[in-house]
């Protein structure tokens, strides 16, 4: 079967809360970097000798703040689901999760929550977090590569 990889990418749909926390956290991280850089250079200019602990704590704090910013930016810009011939890959920033389609029994639209889920043979599930407008296209993409997977709608009984 001919397969178009480009048409089978679906952007991860972050909540507004994620963007608020990411934005506030990034502002705090930038402030942390600036304040620690000012403190570090000020101590050096004043001739105050810093011991190893002070050097390491300042540098480590700046590195952690930079790491937070990098993780948030990569997550916000590159998080997506990609449907391949035998698997669905979730790239969440620098984290990658692979779901083998051979292990998926069905795709379920839980009608009371409007969430799309992969249901596995052992009845466990994995929630697909994409825009509701893309649900049908996502289901069609998965079923195009594995037509044994059924699509169901229903209420979650748990």
C-alpha positions as CSV (number, residue, x, y, z in Angstrom):
1,X,0.0,0.0,0.0
2,X,1.3,3.5,-0.9
3,X,1.9,5.5,2.2
4,X,2.4,9.3,2.6
5,X,4.3,10.0,5.7
6,X,3.8,13.8,5.5
7,X,0.0,13.6,5.7
8,X,0.2,11.5,8.9
9,X,1.6,13.9,11.4
10,X,-0.7,15.3,14.1
11,X,0.4,18.1,16.5
12,X,0.1,17.4,20.2
13,X,-2.6,19.6,21.6
14,X,-1.3,21.2,24.8
15,X,-3.8,22.8,27.3
16,X,-3.8,26.5,28.0
17,X,-2.5,25.7,31.5
18,X,0.6,24.2,29.9
19,X,1.3,27.4,28.0
20,X,0.6,29.5,31.1
21,X,3.0,27.4,33.3
22,X,5.6,27.3,30.5
23,X,5.4,31.0,29.9
24,X,5.6,31.9,33.6
25,X,8.4,29.3,34.2
26,X,10.4,30.6,31.2
27,X,10.1,34.2,32.6
28,X,11.3,33.0,36.0
29,X,14.1,31.1,34.3
30,X,15.2,34.1,32.3
31,X,15.1,36.3,35.5
32,X,17.2,33.6,37.2
33,X,19.8,33.6,34.5
34,X,20.0,37.4,34.4
35,X,20.1,37.8,38.2
36,X,22.7,35.1,38.7
37,X,24.9,36.5,35.8
38,X,24.7,40.0,37.4
39,X,25.6,38.6,40.8
40,X,28.5,36.5,39.4
41,X,30.0,39.4,37.4
42,X,29.4,41.9,40.3
43,X,31.3,39.6,42.7
44,X,34.2,39.3,40.2
45,X,34.3,43.1,39.6
46,X,34.3,43.8,43.3
47,X,37.1,41.4,43.8
48,X,35.1,39.2,46.0
49,X,36.6,35.7,45.9
50,X,34.1,33.0,45.4
51,X,34.7,29.5,46.7
52,X,34.1,26.4,44.6
53,X,30.6,26.0,46.1
54,X,29.6,29.5,45.0
55,X,31.0,29.1,41.5
56,X,29.3,25.7,41.1
57,X,25.9,26.9,42.5
58,X,25.8,29.9,40.2
59,X,26.7,28.0,37.1
60,X,24.4,25.1,38.0
61,X,21.5,27.4,38.5
62,X,22.1,29.0,35.1
63,X,22.4,25.6,33.4
64,X,19.1,24.4,35.0
65,X,17.3,27.5,33.9
66,X,18.6,27.2,30.4
67,X,17.6,23.5,30.4
68,X,14.0,24.3,31.4
69,X,13.7,26.9,28.6
70,X,15.1,24.4,26.0
71,X,12.7,21.6,27.2
72,X,9.7,23.9,27.1
73,X,10.5,25.3,23.7
74,X,11.2,21.9,22.2
75,X,8.0,20.4,23.7
76,X,5.9,23.3,22.5
77,X,7.3,23.3,18.9
78,X,8.0,19.7,18.1
79,X,5.4,17.6,20.0
80,X,3.5,15.4,17.6
81,X,2.1,12.0,16.8
82,X,3.4,10.4,13.6
83,X,1.6,7.4,12.1
84,X,3.9,4.9,10.4
85,X,3.3,1.5,8.7
86,X,3.5,-0.5,12.0
87,X,3.5,2.1,14.8
88,X,2.5,5.5,16.1
89,X,5.4,7.6,17.5
90,X,4.7,10.3,20.0
91,X,7.5,12.9,20.0
92,X,7.1,15.1,23.1
93,X,10.0,17.5,22.8
94,X,13.0,15.3,23.4
95,X,11.0,12.4,24.7
96,X,9.9,9.7,22.3
97,X,7.2,7.0,22.8
98,X,6.4,4.3,20.3
99,X,3.1,2.4,20.2
100,X,3.1,-0.7,18.1
101,X,-0.1,-0.9,16.1
102,X,-0.1,-4.6,16.3
103,X,-0.8,-4.2,20.1
104,X,-3.8,-1.9,19.6
105,X,-7.2,-3.6,19.6
106,X,-9.3,-0.5,18.9
107,X,-9.5,3.3,18.9
108,X,-12.2,4.6,21.1
109,X,-13.9,8.0,21.2
110,X,-15.0,8.4,24.8
111,X,-18.2,10.4,24.3
112,X,-18.6,11.8,27.8
113,X,-15.1,13.3,27.9
114,X,-14.5,13.6,24.1
115,X,-11.1,12.0,24.4
116,X,-9.6,9.7,21.8
117,X,-8.0,6.5,23.2
118,X,-6.0,3.5,21.9
119,X,-7.4,0.4,23.6
120,X,-4.9,-2.4,23.9
121,X,-5.4,-6.2,24.0
122,X,-5.1,-6.2,27.9
123,X,-7.8,-3.4,28.0
124,X,-5.3,-0.8,29.1
125,X,-5.5,2.5,27.2
126,X,-3.5,5.5,26.0
127,X,-5.1,8.9,25.5
128,X,-4.4,10.6,22.2
129,X,-4.1,14.4,22.7
130,X,-4.8,16.1,19.4
131,X,-7.3,18.6,18.3
132,X,-10.9,17.3,18.1
133,X,-11.1,18.4,14.5
134,X,-8.2,16.0,13.7
135,X,-9.8,12.9,15.3
136,X,-11.3,11.5,12.1
137,X,-8.2,12.1,10.1
138,X,-6.1,10.4,12.8
139,X,-8.4,7.4,12.9
140,X,-8.4,7.1,9.1
141,X,-4.6,7.3,9.1
142,X,-4.3,4.5,11.6
143,X,-6.9,2.3,10.0
144,X,-5.2,2.8,6.6
145,X,-2.1,1.1,7.8
146,X,-3.9,-1.5,10.1
147,X,-7.5,-2.2,9.1
148,X,-7.8,-4.8,11.9
149,X,-8.1,-1.9,14.4
150,X,-11.7,-1.1,15.1
151,X,-13.2,2.3,15.9
152,X,-15.8,2.6,18.6
153,X,-17.6,5.3,20.4
154,X,-18.9,5.0,23.9
155,X,-19.0,6.1,27.5
156,X,-16.1,5.3,29.9
157,X,-17.6,3.0,32.6
158,X,-14.7,3.2,35.1
